Amino acid sequence: MEISKLGIWSRFVYTVAILFFSSCAISVGAGVDTPRIIQKNDKPVLLLPKSLTKYIKATFPGFRIPTGTDMVGKWATYSKKDAVPYACLGDFNGDGRTDVALMLIREDKWRIVAFQRMAEDGWEWERLTPYRLPFYPNFLQGVHIYTLKAGQMIIRDGKSEDSSKKELDTIIYTVITEKPDQIEQHRWVGDMGYVPIAYNYEGTGE
């Protein structure tokens, strides 16, 4: 009887722990109608509509959205910021709705995908990476994505990248460092989907 009670208690503690760590990074609820990021216990929390999480599970079986347990290494530096390194929000296609770009991961692969809000709570996805990238330990936590708002420019080493100024919000993908060797900007170009622009900087880095 005591062993049985211990087993039930252990499962309860394990479940609570999983829910706690997951809530530090992502939260899903029927009341969430627009993707957004809030602060909870001094940690950023990504809120996603239930319709989007269902769409992701159906479209990308085996992949998952990073959770609190993935917030290690350089990702841990986001613990007190209003952003998460694996997601960014914006109106990327100019339709007035909030879209979201996400890093989706599984044990051996990861990829970056943009999800665009359609009418009647539907979603469509567009790839930002042309293939499934291999999952190397600790590599994922060294890169991030973020939104460059319409009209803004990439600032690197105190200098503006004038050509990065666009009419719509764009998605930036790069390593987490003040002086990255390369910055990729993904912008929406209608029927062409997202078109990447690479800004390369030689002889730089950490």
N, C-alpha and C positions, 0 to 999 in steps of 0.2 A: 504493500500500500504506500509506504514512504517513497519507494522508488518511482511509483506511478505519479505521486504528487510532485516529486522533483522534476520529472519529465515534463509535466504540464507547465510548471513554473518556469522551467528553462525555455520552453517554446514561447511562453508569454514574454519573457525578457528579451529573447531574440527578436520577436516580432516588433516590440516597442522600439528596440535599438535600430532596426532597419527603417521603421517609419520615421524616427527622429533624424537619422542621417540623410534620408531621402528628402525630408522637408527642408533641409538646409540648402537645397539646390533647385528643387522643382516641386511644384504643387499643382494639382489638377482638381478642378471642381466644376460642378454644373453651373455655378454662379459666375464663372469666369467667361466672358464673351469676347475679350480682346487680349492677345498676348501682352504681358507686361512684367516688369521686374520690380519687386518691392524689397524692403529690408525687414528681416525677422530675426530677432536675437542677434543683431549686429552682423547678420549674414545676408547676402543677396539671395532672393528666392525668385525663380522663374515661374510665372503663372501662365498656364496654357489652357485654352478651352478644351473641354472633354472631346469635342468633335475632332480636334486636331490630333490629340493623342491616339484616338481610335484609328484615324486615317493613317498615322505613322505606323502603327502596329500592323495594319492590314497591307500597307504598301511596302514596308521594309521589314519583313519577318526576320527575326533573329537579331535585329539591331535595336539599340536602346538609346535613350537620351542620358547623358551623364548625370550622376546624382552627387550627393554630398560626399560619398566615399571616394569619388574621383577627384575631389578638390585637394590635391596634394601637390608638392613641388611648387612650381611657379604659379599654378592655379590658386594656391592657398593665399597668394597676395591679394586676391579679389575679395577676401572675407569681409572687408568693411567698405566696399564700393557698390554703387548702384548699377552693377553690371556683372555678368557671368562670362567667362572666357569662351564658352562653347555655344553661345547664342547671341544674336543681335536683332533688334527690331527696327522697323522703318517702313515707309511707303516706297518700296523699291520700284514699283511699276507705274506709279502716278495715278492710281485709281481712287485715292483717298482712304484706303483701308490699311490697317496695320498688318504688315507681313513679318515673317520671322525666318531667319536663317539659323540652322542648327548643325552641330556636329553630331552625327549618329555613330555609335560604336558597337562593336561586338568583340569577341575574344581575339579574332585574327584580322579584322578589317575595320576601317572607319572611313567616313565620307562626309562632305559638307553639302547640305541640301537647303534650298530656299523654298518655303511654303507660302503661297499667295492666297489670300482670302478671296473667295468667290461669293456670289450671291447665295442666299438661303443657307448660310452656314457651311458651305462647301469649301473644299481646298484643292489646290493643284500644286504640284511640286516641279521644281526645276533644279537640275544638277549644277553645282558649282565646281565640282571636281569631275573630270571625265572618266575616272575609274575608281575602283575601291582601293584606297591606300592601305598598305600593310601596317599593321598595328605593332609598333615597337615599344617596349616598356619605357616609360618616362618621356618618350618623344611627344606624345599628345599634349602633355601638360606644359610643353615648351612653346606651344603655338596658341593663337587665339583669333577670334573674329570680332569685329566691332563695326558699328555704323558710322559712316561719314555722311553727315547731314547735307542736304542740298545746299549748294552755294559755298560750302566749306572746302578747305584744301588740306591735303596731307602736309603735316609739318614734321620735318625730320632734321635734327641737329640745328634747330632754330631757323631753318629755311623752308619756304613754302614751295610746294610742287604745283605750279600754276595749272598744269594740264589736268590735275586731279579734280578740279572744280567742275561739278556737274549740276544739271537742272533737277535731278532726282536724288533721293537718298541712295547711297551705294554701300556695298559690303566690302570690308577690308579684311584680308587674311594675311597674317605675318607671324613671325616669331615674337616672343615676349622679350623685348629688349629695347633700350632707348635708341639704339642705332642699328636697326635691322639691315641685313645685306640686301634683302628683297622685300617689297611690299606688293601684294596683289590687290587690285581694285576690280570688283565685279559690278558691272552696271547693266541695267535692263535695256535691251535694244529690240523691243517688240517681238516680231516673229523669230528673231535670232536668239531669243532667250537672253541669258546672261553672258556678256562678253568680258573676258578678263584683260586687264591691262597690267603689265608688270613694270615696276620701277626698280631697277637694279643699281646697287651702290657697291663699287669695288673697294676692297681694302678696308672694310668696316666690320663692325660686329662687337661683341662683348670682349 
